[in-house]
Amino acid sequence: MKIKMKTDVKAKADESGSMAMVYKAGTVYDMSAEWQMKMATKFMNNGKADKSVGAKSTKVITDVEKKTTSVKKNILKKVFGKKDKKK
């Protein structure tokens, strides 16, 4: 789970709690271990962090390919004619 901190928070940096660190406001942290997920949930419940969503990627298509009809389809149209659409 990724979270983005709203405020600076001093909390444990390892599972045992023997080390501490300051989680800076505006920074995104990856809380993937079980103990980190519990801590991240507490941060979000207390309003100190928000769940971060991944960056949205977009793809721009510049060339457009025209759909070509197959030879068999053209022959069938010539033999049977075009179907009339009923309105």
Biopython code that builds the backbone (N, CA, C, O; Angstrom):
import numpy as np
from Bio.PDB.StructureBuilder import StructureBuilder

atoms = [
    (1, "MET", "N", (0.854, -1.163, 0.000)),
    (1, "MET", "CA", (0.000, 0.000, 0.000)),
    (1, "MET", "C", (0.902, 1.228, 0.000)),
    (1, "MET", "O", (1.888, 1.279, 0.735)),
    (2, "LYS", "N", (0.572, 2.198, -0.808)),
    (2, "LYS", "CA", (1.325, 3.444, -0.848)),
    (2, "LYS", "C", (0.498, 4.536, -0.186)),
    (2, "LYS", "O", (-0.701, 4.666, -0.434)),
    (3, "ILE", "N", (1.162, 5.321, 0.665)),
    (3, "ILE", "CA", (0.477, 6.420, 1.333)),
    (3, "ILE", "C", (1.260, 7.704, 1.102)),
    (3, "ILE", "O", (2.476, 7.689, 0.915)),
    (4, "LYS", "N", (0.535, 8.809, 1.119)),
    (4, "LYS", "CA", (1.151, 10.131, 1.013)),
    (4, "LYS", "C", (0.882, 10.852, 2.322)),
    (4, "LYS", "O", (-0.269, 11.016, 2.726)),
    (5, "MET", "N", (1.936, 11.274, 2.973)),
    (5, "MET", "CA", (1.825, 11.894, 4.282)),
    (5, "MET", "C", (1.281, 13.320, 4.165)),
    (5, "MET", "O", (1.658, 14.067, 3.263)),
    (6, "LYS", "N", (0.394, 13.683, 5.085)),
    (6, "LYS", "CA", (-0.138, 15.045, 5.164)),
    (6, "LYS", "C", (0.692, 15.899, 6.108)),
    (6, "LYS", "O", (0.891, 17.092, 5.877)),
    (7, "THR", "N", (1.179, 15.265, 7.182)),
    (7, "THR", "CA", (1.972, 15.972, 8.184)),
    (7, "THR", "C", (3.227, 15.158, 8.488)),
    (7, "THR", "O", (3.300, 13.972, 8.166)),
    (8, "ASP", "N", (4.219, 15.808, 9.113)),
    (8, "ASP", "CA", (5.413, 15.099, 9.561)),
    (8, "ASP", "C", (5.049, 14.247, 10.773)),
    (8, "ASP", "O", (4.404, 14.726, 11.707)),
    (9, "VAL", "N", (5.465, 12.982, 10.753)),
    (9, "VAL", "CA", (5.164, 12.064, 11.844)),
    (9, "VAL", "C", (6.434, 11.304, 12.194)),
    (9, "VAL", "O", (7.100, 10.761, 11.313)),
    (10, "LYS", "N", (6.772, 11.266, 13.488)),
    (10, "LYS", "CA", (7.890, 10.460, 13.952)),
    (10, "LYS", "C", (7.327, 9.110, 14.384)),
    (10, "LYS", "O", (6.467, 9.038, 15.262)),
    (11, "ALA", "N", (7.823, 8.031, 13.752)),
    (11, "ALA", "CA", (7.308, 6.688, 14.033)),
    (11, "ALA", "C", (8.433, 5.680, 13.839)),
    (11, "ALA", "O", (9.539, 6.038, 13.434)),
    (12, "LYS", "N", (8.141, 4.424, 14.130)),
    (12, "LYS", "CA", (9.161, 3.384, 14.031)),
    (12, "LYS", "C", (9.557, 3.148, 12.572)),
    (12, "LYS", "O", (8.753, 3.297, 11.652)),
    (13, "ALA", "N", (10.826, 2.777, 12.399)),
    (13, "ALA", "CA", (11.357, 2.546, 11.063)),
    (13, "ALA", "C", (11.597, 1.073, 10.778)),
    (13, "ALA", "O", (11.869, 0.696, 9.638)),
    (14, "ASP", "N", (11.499, 0.234, 11.813)),
    (14, "ASP", "CA", (11.638, -1.194, 11.605)),
    (14, "ASP", "C", (10.574, -1.923, 12.427)),
    (14, "ASP", "O", (9.877, -1.320, 13.243)),
    (15, "GLU", "N", (10.468, -3.208, 12.198)),
    (15, "GLU", "CA", (9.386, -3.983, 12.815)),
    (15, "GLU", "C", (9.465, -4.005, 14.335)),
    (15, "GLU", "O", (8.436, -3.953, 15.008)),
    (16, "SER", "N", (10.666, -4.080, 14.880)),
    (16, "SER", "CA", (10.817, -4.173, 16.336)),
    (16, "SER", "C", (10.639, -2.831, 17.031)),
    (16, "SER", "O", (10.400, -2.791, 18.238)),
    (17, "GLY", "N", (10.751, -1.741, 16.298)),
    (17, "GLY", "CA", (10.608, -0.418, 16.898)),
    (17, "GLY", "C", (11.890, 0.100, 17.514)),
    (17, "GLY", "O", (11.867, 1.081, 18.258)),
    (18, "SER", "N", (13.009, -0.544, 17.215)),
    (18, "SER", "CA", (14.281, -0.109, 17.783)),
    (18, "SER", "C", (14.822, 1.131, 17.091)),
    (18, "SER", "O", (15.674, 1.828, 17.645)),
    (19, "MET", "N", (14.341, 1.413, 15.894)),
    (19, "MET", "CA", (14.760, 2.616, 15.160)),
    (19, "MET", "C", (13.530, 3.458, 14.867)),
    (19, "MET", "O", (12.433, 2.935, 14.666)),
    (20, "ALA", "N", (13.728, 4.762, 14.845)),
    (20, "ALA", "CA", (12.633, 5.677, 14.531)),
    (20, "ALA", "C", (13.052, 6.568, 13.368)),
    (20, "ALA", "O", (14.241, 6.790, 13.137)),
    (21, "MET", "N", (12.070, 7.069, 12.648)),
    (21, "MET", "CA", (12.344, 8.007, 11.559)),
    (21, "MET", "C", (11.192, 8.983, 11.444)),
    (21, "MET", "O", (10.104, 8.735, 11.962)),
    (22, "VAL", "N", (11.430, 10.081, 10.771)),
    (22, "VAL", "CA", (10.396, 11.084, 10.546)),
    (22, "VAL", "C", (9.850, 10.875, 9.136)),
    (22, "VAL", "O", (10.581, 10.974, 8.150)),
    (23, "TYR", "N", (8.563, 10.586, 9.061)),
    (23, "TYR", "CA", (7.881, 10.475, 7.782)),
    (23, "TYR", "C", (7.460, 11.882, 7.387)),
    (23, "TYR", "O", (6.609, 12.480, 8.045)),
    (24, "LYS", "N", (8.051, 12.421, 6.313)),
    (24, "LYS", "CA", (7.877, 13.815, 5.907)),
    (24, "LYS", "C", (6.554, 14.036, 5.187)),
    (24, "LYS", "O", (6.078, 13.166, 4.458)),
    (25, "ALA", "N", (5.970, 15.202, 5.400)),
    (25, "ALA", "CA", (4.718, 15.583, 4.739)),
    (25, "ALA", "C", (4.954, 15.741, 3.238)),
    (25, "ALA", "O", (5.984, 16.270, 2.819)),
    (26, "GLY", "N", (3.994, 15.280, 2.429)),
    (26, "GLY", "CA", (4.075, 15.406, 0.980)),
    (26, "GLY", "C", (4.868, 14.299, 0.304)),
    (26, "GLY", "O", (4.961, 14.273, -0.924)),
    (27, "THR", "N", (5.435, 13.398, 1.068)),
    (27, "THR", "CA", (6.229, 12.301, 0.517)),
    (27, "THR", "C", (5.384, 11.039, 0.444)),
    (27, "THR", "O", (4.573, 10.769, 1.330)),
    (28, "VAL", "N", (5.582, 10.266, -0.624)),
    (28, "VAL", "CA", (4.863, 9.008, -0.800)),
    (28, "VAL", "C", (5.756, 7.876, -0.295)),
    (28, "VAL", "O", (6.919, 7.771, -0.685)),
    (29, "TYR", "N", (5.202, 7.031, 0.577)),
    (29, "TYR", "CA", (5.922, 5.899, 1.138)),
    (29, "TYR", "C", (5.223, 4.607, 0.736)),
    (29, "TYR", "O", (3.995, 4.527, 0.709)),
    (30, "ASP", "N", (6.040, 3.587, 0.420)),
    (30, "ASP", "CA", (5.511, 2.267, 0.080)),
    (30, "ASP", "C", (5.515, 1.415, 1.340)),
    (30, "ASP", "O", (6.572, 1.023, 1.834)),
    (31, "MET", "N", (4.327, 1.133, 1.852)),
    (31, "MET", "CA", (4.176, 0.343, 3.064)),
    (31, "MET", "C", (3.724, -1.054, 2.658)),
    (31, "MET", "O", (2.527, -1.343, 2.650)),
    (32, "SER", "N", (4.683, -1.928, 2.318)),
    (32, "SER", "CA", (4.329, -3.234, 1.766)),
    (32, "SER", "C", (4.364, -4.360, 2.796)),
    (32, "SER", "O", (3.661, -5.358, 2.636)),
    (33, "ALA", "N", (5.164, -4.220, 3.844)),
    (33, "ALA", "CA", (5.217, -5.269, 4.869)),
    (33, "ALA", "C", (3.975, -5.194, 5.757)),
    (33, "ALA", "O", (3.314, -4.158, 5.823)),
    (34, "GLU", "N", (3.664, -6.293, 6.435)),
    (34, "GLU", "CA", (2.450, -6.351, 7.261)),
    (34, "GLU", "C", (2.471, -5.294, 8.369)),
    (34, "GLU", "O", (1.467, -4.620, 8.599)),
    (35, "TRP", "N", (3.610, -5.147, 9.056)),
    (35, "TRP", "CA", (3.688, -4.166, 10.135)),
    (35, "TRP", "C", (3.589, -2.739, 9.589)),
    (35, "TRP", "O", (3.065, -1.850, 10.260)),
    (36, "GLN", "N", (4.095, -2.522, 8.366)),
    (36, "GLN", "CA", (3.994, -1.199, 7.747)),
    (36, "GLN", "C", (2.554, -0.894, 7.351)),
    (36, "GLN", "O", (2.113, 0.252, 7.441)),
    (37, "MET", "N", (1.818, -1.919, 6.911)),
    (37, "MET", "CA", (0.414, -1.718, 6.535)),
    (37, "MET", "C", (-0.422, -1.326, 7.750)),
    (37, "MET", "O", (-1.300, -0.468, 7.659)),
    (38, "LYS", "N", (-0.142, -1.961, 8.883)),
    (38, "LYS", "CA", (-0.861, -1.608, 10.105)),
    (38, "LYS", "C", (-0.575, -0.166, 10.503)),
    (38, "LYS", "O", (-1.480, 0.571, 10.894)),
    (39, "MET", "N", (0.687, 0.228, 10.400)),
    (39, "MET", "CA", (1.079, 1.597, 10.737)),
    (39, "MET", "C", (0.449, 2.597, 9.756)),
    (39, "MET", "O", (-0.008, 3.667, 10.160)),
    (40, "ALA", "N", (0.430, 2.241, 8.467)),
    (40, "ALA", "CA", (-0.163, 3.116, 7.452)),
    (40, "ALA", "C", (-1.656, 3.284, 7.691)),
    (40, "ALA", "O", (-2.196, 4.375, 7.508)),
    (41, "THR", "N", (-2.330, 2.204, 8.102)),
    (41, "THR", "CA", (-3.762, 2.279, 8.406)),
    (41, "THR", "C", (-4.008, 3.222, 9.577)),
    (41, "THR", "O", (-4.970, 3.990, 9.563)),
    (42, "LYS", "N", (-3.155, 3.168, 10.579)),
    (42, "LYS", "CA", (-3.285, 4.074, 11.720)),
    (42, "LYS", "C", (-3.084, 5.528, 11.291)),
    (42, "LYS", "O", (-3.808, 6.418, 11.738)),
    (43, "PHE", "N", (-2.091, 5.764, 10.418)),
    (43, "PHE", "CA", (-1.857, 7.122, 9.907)),
    (43, "PHE", "C", (-3.087, 7.645, 9.171)),
    (43, "PHE", "O", (-3.483, 8.797, 9.350)),
    (44, "MET", "N", (-3.692, 6.784, 8.336)),
    (44, "MET", "CA", (-4.860, 7.214, 7.556)),
    (44, "MET", "C", (-6.068, 7.443, 8.465)),
    (44, "MET", "O", (-6.822, 8.393, 8.259)),
    (45, "ASN", "N", (-6.261, 6.579, 9.473)),
    (45, "ASN", "CA", (-7.389, 6.742, 10.398)),
    (45, "ASN", "C", (-7.261, 8.007, 11.231)),
    (45, "ASN", "O", (-8.268, 8.627, 11.574)),
    (46, "ASN", "N", (-6.034, 8.395, 11.559)),
    (46, "ASN", "CA", (-5.799, 9.602, 12.347)),
    (46, "ASN", "C", (-5.772, 10.865, 11.495)),
    (46, "ASN", "O", (-5.670, 11.970, 12.029)),
    (47, "GLY", "N", (-5.862, 10.715, 10.176)),
    (47, "GLY", "CA", (-5.871, 11.871, 9.291)),
    (47, "GLY", "C", (-4.488, 12.423, 9.002)),
    (47, "GLY", "O", (-4.358, 13.555, 8.537)),
    (48, "LYS", "N", (-3.453, 11.640, 9.270)),
    (48, "LYS", "CA", (-2.087, 12.094, 9.044)),
    (48, "LYS", "C", (-1.572, 11.704, 7.662)),
    (48, "LYS", "O", (-0.523, 12.182, 7.231)),
    (49, "ALA", "N", (-2.309, 10.834, 6.965)),
    (49, "ALA", "CA", (-1.881, 10.375, 5.645)),
    (49, "ALA", "C", (-3.098, 10.055, 4.792)),
    (49, "ALA", "O", (-4.193, 9.823, 5.304)),
    (50, "ASP", "N", (-2.887, 10.047, 3.479)),
    (50, "ASP", "CA", (-3.906, 9.653, 2.508)),
    (50, "ASP", "C", (-3.375, 8.486, 1.703)),
    (50, "ASP", "O", (-2.166, 8.341, 1.525)),
    (51, "LYS", "N", (-4.279, 7.656, 1.217)),
    (51, "LYS", "CA", (-3.867, 6.556, 0.346)),
    (51, "LYS", "C", (-3.447, 7.153, -0.991)),
    (51, "LYS", "O", (-4.165, 7.969, -1.570)),
    (52, "SER", "N", (-2.309, 6.750, -1.462)),
    (52, "SER", "CA", (-1.779, 7.277, -2.713)),
    (52, "SER", "C", (-2.164, 6.351, -3.848)),
    (52, "SER", "O", (-2.085, 5.129, -3.722)),
    (53, "VAL", "N", (-2.581, 6.943, -4.959)),
    (53, "VAL", "CA", (-2.905, 6.148, -6.142)),
    (53, "VAL", "C", (-1.755, 6.271, -7.119)),
    (53, "VAL", "O", (-1.055, 7.283, -7.146)),
    (54, "GLY", "N", (-1.563, 5.236, -7.921)),
    (54, "GLY", "CA", (-0.478, 5.216, -8.893)),
    (54, "GLY", "C", (-0.667, 6.271, -9.961)),
    (54, "GLY", "O", (-1.778, 6.747, -10.197)),
    (55, "ALA", "N", (0.411, 6.623, -10.593)),
    (55, "ALA", "CA", (0.366, 7.598, -11.671)),
    (55, "ALA", "C", (-0.398, 7.018, -12.853)),
    (55, "ALA", "O", (-0.231, 5.850, -13.203)),
    (56, "LYS", "N", (-1.214, 7.824, -13.445)),
    (56, "LYS", "CA", (-2.008, 7.378, -14.581)),
    (56, "LYS", "C", (-1.215, 7.622, -15.857)),
    (56, "LYS", "O", (-0.772, 8.740, -16.120)),
    (57, "SER", "N", (-1.042, 6.581, -16.635)),
    (57, "SER", "CA", (-0.308, 6.724, -17.884)),
    (57, "SER", "C", (-1.302, 6.788, -19.042)),
    (57, "SER", "O", (-2.316, 6.091, -19.059)),
    (58, "THR", "N", (-0.984, 7.624, -19.981)),
    (58, "THR", "CA", (-1.845, 7.758, -21.155)),
    (58, "THR", "C", (-1.011, 7.506, -22.398)),
    (58, "THR", "O", (0.193, 7.764, -22.419)),
    (59, "LYS", "N", (-1.658, 7.005, -23.419)),
    (59, "LYS", "CA", (-0.993, 6.730, -24.677)),
    (59, "LYS", "C", (-1.691, 7.530, -25.766)),
    (59, "LYS", "O", (-2.906, 7.436, -25.936)),
    (60, "VAL", "N", (-0.913, 8.316, -26.500)),
    (60, "VAL", "CA", (-1.468, 9.140, -27.568)),
    (60, "VAL", "C", (-1.238, 8.419, -28.887)),
    (60, "VAL", "O", (-0.109, 8.062, -29.226)),
    (61, "ILE", "N", (-2.307, 8.214, -29.616)),
    (61, "ILE", "CA", (-2.219, 7.556, -30.911)),
    (61, "ILE", "C", (-2.338, 8.622, -31.984)),
    (61, "ILE", "O", (-3.326, 9.354, -32.040)),
    (62, "THR", "N", (-1.322, 8.704, -32.839)),
    (62, "THR", "CA", (-1.322, 9.743, -33.856)),
    (62, "THR", "C", (-1.777, 9.222, -35.217)),
    (62, "THR", "O", (-2.510, 9.909, -35.927)),
    (63, "ASP", "N", (-1.351, 8.021, -35.583)),
    (63, "ASP", "CA", (-1.737, 7.473, -36.881)),
    (63, "ASP", "C", (-2.991, 6.625, -36.733)),
    (63, "ASP", "O", (-3.123, 5.842, -35.793)),
    (64, "VAL", "N", (-3.896, 6.794, -37.668)),
    (64, "VAL", "CA", (-5.121, 6.014, -37.649)),
    (64, "VAL", "C", (-5.107, 5.072, -38.843)),
    (64, "VAL", "O", (-4.917, 5.491, -39.985)),
    (65, "GLU", "N", (-5.310, 3.811, -38.559)),
    (65, "GLU", "CA", (-5.348, 2.830, -39.631)),
    (65, "GLU", "C", (-6.793, 2.609, -40.060)),
    (65, "GLU", "O", (-7.694, 2.474, -39.231)),
    (66, "LYS", "N", (-6.989, 2.575, -41.363)),
    (66, "LYS", "CA", (-8.328, 2.313, -41.871)),
    (66, "LYS", "C", (-8.532, 0.813, -41.931)),
    (66, "LYS", "O", (-7.632, 0.057, -42.300)),
    (67, "LYS", "N", (-9.720, 0.402, -41.566)),
    (67, "LYS", "CA", (-10.045, -1.011, -41.598)),
    (67, "LYS", "C", (-10.343, -1.393, -43.044)),
    (67, "LYS", "O", (-11.219, -0.809, -43.682)),
    (68, "THR", "N", (-9.618, -2.362, -43.545)),
    (68, "THR", "CA", (-9.829, -2.809, -44.927)),
    (68, "THR", "C", (-10.746, -4.015, -44.931)),
    (68, "THR", "O", (-10.708, -4.849, -44.027)),
    (69, "THR", "N", (-11.557, -4.092, -45.945)),
    (69, "THR", "CA", (-12.452, -5.239, -46.054)),
    (69, "THR", "C", (-11.732, -6.370, -46.765)),
    (69, "THR", "O", (-10.870, -6.141, -47.614)),
    (70, "SER", "N", (-12.082, -7.543, -46.422)),
    (70, "SER", "CA", (-11.428, -8.704, -47.028)),
    (70, "SER", "C", (-11.972, -8.953, -48.433)),
    (70, "SER", "O", (-13.043, -8.465, -48.794)),
    (71, "VAL", "N", (-11.233, -9.704, -49.199)),
    (71, "VAL", "CA", (-11.619, -10.036, -50.573)),
    (71, "VAL", "C", (-12.900, -10.856, -50.579)),
    (71, "VAL", "O", (-13.772, -10.633, -51.419)),
    (72, "LYS", "N", (-13.026, -11.810, -49.646)),
    (72, "LYS", "CA", (-14.217, -12.648, -49.592)),
    (72, "LYS", "C", (-15.461, -11.813, -49.327)),
    (72, "LYS", "O", (-16.520, -12.073, -49.898)),
    (73, "LYS", "N", (-15.339, -10.831, -48.480)),
    (73, "LYS", "CA", (-16.478, -9.988, -48.152)),
    (73, "LYS", "C", (-16.920, -9.189, -49.376)),
    (73, "LYS", "O", (-18.117, -9.019, -49.608)),
    (74, "ASN", "N", (-15.955, -8.696, -50.161)),
    (74, "ASN", "CA", (-16.291, -7.949, -51.372)),
    (74, "ASN", "C", (-16.988, -8.831, -52.393)),
    (74, "ASN", "O", (-17.929, -8.391, -53.054)),
    (75, "ILE", "N", (-16.535, -10.072, -52.529)),
    (75, "ILE", "CA", (-17.151, -11.000, -53.485)),
    (75, "ILE", "C", (-18.581, -11.313, -53.050)),
    (75, "ILE", "O", (-19.481, -11.341, -53.890)),
    (76, "LEU", "N", (-18.811, -11.547, -51.767)),
    (76, "LEU", "CA", (-20.152, -11.839, -51.277)),
    (76, "LEU", "C", (-21.094, -10.669, -51.511)),
    (76, "LEU", "O", (-22.271, -10.869, -51.814)),
    (77, "LYS", "N", (-20.589, -9.454, -51.373)),
    (77, "LYS", "CA", (-21.432, -8.277, -51.617)),
    (77, "LYS", "C", (-21.840, -8.213, -53.085)),
    (77, "LYS", "O", (-22.971, -7.849, -53.409)),
    (78, "LYS", "N", (-20.907, -8.570, -53.974)),
    (78, "LYS", "CA", (-21.220, -8.533, -55.400)),
    (78, "LYS", "C", (-22.232, -9.604, -55.780)),
    (78, "LYS", "O", (-23.094, -9.372, -56.627)),
    (79, "VAL", "N", (-22.130, -10.784, -55.152)),
    (79, "VAL", "CA", (-23.021, -11.890, -55.484)),
    (79, "VAL", "C", (-24.412, -11.661, -54.892)),
    (79, "VAL", "O", (-25.413, -11.755, -55.603)),
    (80, "PHE", "N", (-24.476, -11.361, -53.602)),
    (80, "PHE", "CA", (-25.767, -11.242, -52.932)),
    (80, "PHE", "C", (-26.301, -9.817, -52.870)),
    (80, "PHE", "O", (-27.480, -9.612, -52.582)),
    (81, "GLY", "N", (-25.471, -8.855, -53.130)),
    (81, "GLY", "CA", (-25.905, -7.469, -53.046)),
    (81, "GLY", "C", (-25.875, -6.988, -51.603)),
    (81, "GLY", "O", (-25.718, -7.781, -50.676)),
    (82, "LYS", "N", (-26.025, -5.694, -51.426)),
    (82, "LYS", "CA", (-26.014, -5.125, -50.078)),
    (82, "LYS", "C", (-27.345, -5.373, -49.414)),
    (82, "LYS", "O", (-28.390, -5.369, -50.065)),
    (83, "LYS", "N", (-27.302, -5.592, -48.103)),
    (83, "LYS", "CA", (-28.531, -5.794, -47.337)),
    (83, "LYS", "C", (-29.169, -4.440, -47.076)),
    (83, "LYS", "O", (-28.495, -3.473, -46.719)),
    (84, "ASP", "N", (-30.495, -4.393, -47.265)),
    (84, "ASP", "CA", (-31.225, -3.167, -46.953)),
    (84, "ASP", "C", (-31.492, -3.117, -45.465)),
    (84, "ASP", "O", (-31.900, -4.110, -44.863)),
    (85, "LYS", "N", (-31.264, -1.968, -44.880)),
    (85, "LYS", "CA", (-31.550, -1.804, -43.453)),
    (85, "LYS", "C", (-33.011, -1.449, -43.285)),
    (85, "LYS", "O", (-33.493, -0.497, -43.899)),
    (86, "LYS", "N", (-33.722, -2.201, -42.463)),
    (86, "LYS", "CA", (-35.130, -1.931, -42.206)),
    (86, "LYS", "C", (-35.232, -0.900, -41.122)),
    (86, "LYS", "O", (-34.579, -1.008, -40.084)),
    (87, "LYS", "N", (-36.047, 0.100, -41.355)),
    (87, "LYS", "CA", (-36.212, 1.182, -40.373)),
    (87, "LYS", "C", (-37.504, 1.053, -39.628)),
    (87, "LYS", "O", (-37.804, 1.878, -38.765)),
]
sb = StructureBuilder()
sb.init_structure("model")
sb.init_model(0)
sb.init_chain("A")
sb.init_seg("    ")
for serial, (resi, resn, name, xyz) in enumerate(atoms, 1):
    if name == "N":
        sb.init_residue(resn, " ", resi, " ")
    sb.init_atom(name, np.array(xyz, "f"), 0.0, 1.0, " ", f" {name:<3s}", serial, name[0])
structure = sb.get_structure()
